[in-house]
Amino acid sequence: MYDLLAVSYAIDIKLFKTIEVNVSCEIKDKIRYGKTFIRKGLKHNCLLVENVEAEKIKEIFFKILNKNNI
C-alpha cells in the first residue's frame, strides 16, 4: 500500500492534503530513544499527509492494472 501511495503522490499531488511540519527523533534520552515528534510552528523539514483521496487512487490503480491485463 505504501508504494502505491508514493507513486500516486508522484503522479498527482492534488490527491493529497499535506501540511508542513517539523519532525524529529529522540536520540539522547534512553527511555524515549527512537520516539518521533511532530511539531507545528517550528521550521518545517517535511510534509505530513493529512488526507488522501482514496477512491480516486483506487480508480487510477485499477485502471492501470486493467490496461496492462494484470
C-alpha positions in Angstrom: 0.0 0.0 0.0 2.8 2.5 0.8 4.4 2.1 -2.6 1.0 2.8 -4.2 0.7 6.0 -2.2 4.2 7.2 -3.1 3.6 6.6 -6.8 0.2 8.2 -6.6 1.8 11.3 -5.0 4.3 11.4 -7.8 1.6 11.2 -10.4 -0.8 13.8 -8.9 -0.1 15.7 -5.7 -3.6 17.1 -5.8 -4.9 13.8 -4.5 -3.2 14.5 -1.1 -3.8 17.2 1.5 -0.5 18.0 3.2 0.8 20.3 5.9 4.4 21.5 6.6 5.7 20.2 10.0 8.9 19.7 11.8 9.7 16.0 12.5 12.5 15.0 14.9 13.5 11.7 16.5 14.8 11.4 20.1 18.4 10.0 20.2 19.6 11.2 23.6 17.0 10.0 26.2 17.4 6.3 26.8 13.7 5.9 27.8 12.3 7.7 24.8 15.1 6.7 22.3 13.6 6.5 18.8 10.4 8.3 19.6 9.3 10.5 16.8 8.0 14.0 17.5 5.8 16.0 15.0 5.6 19.7 15.7 3.8 22.6 14.0 5.2 26.1 14.3 8.9 25.2 14.1 10.9 25.4 10.9 9.4 22.7 8.8 11.5 19.8 7.4 8.9 17.6 5.8 5.3 17.4 4.5 2.8 15.4 6.5 -0.1 13.9 4.6 -3.4 14.7 6.4 -5.9 13.3 3.9 -5.9 11.2 0.8 -8.5 10.9 -2.0 -8.5 7.1 -1.6 -11.3 6.4 -4.1 -9.6 8.3 -6.8 -6.3 6.5 -6.1 -8.1 3.1 -6.3 -9.6 4.1 -9.6 -6.2 5.0 -11.1 -4.7 1.8 -9.7 -7.3 -0.5 -11.2 -7.3 1.4 -14.5 -3.6 0.8 -14.8 -4.0 -2.9 -13.8 -6.8 -3.4 -16.4 -4.8 -1.6 -19.1 -1.9 -4.0 -18.6 -4.1 -7.1 -18.2 -2.7 -7.8 -14.8 
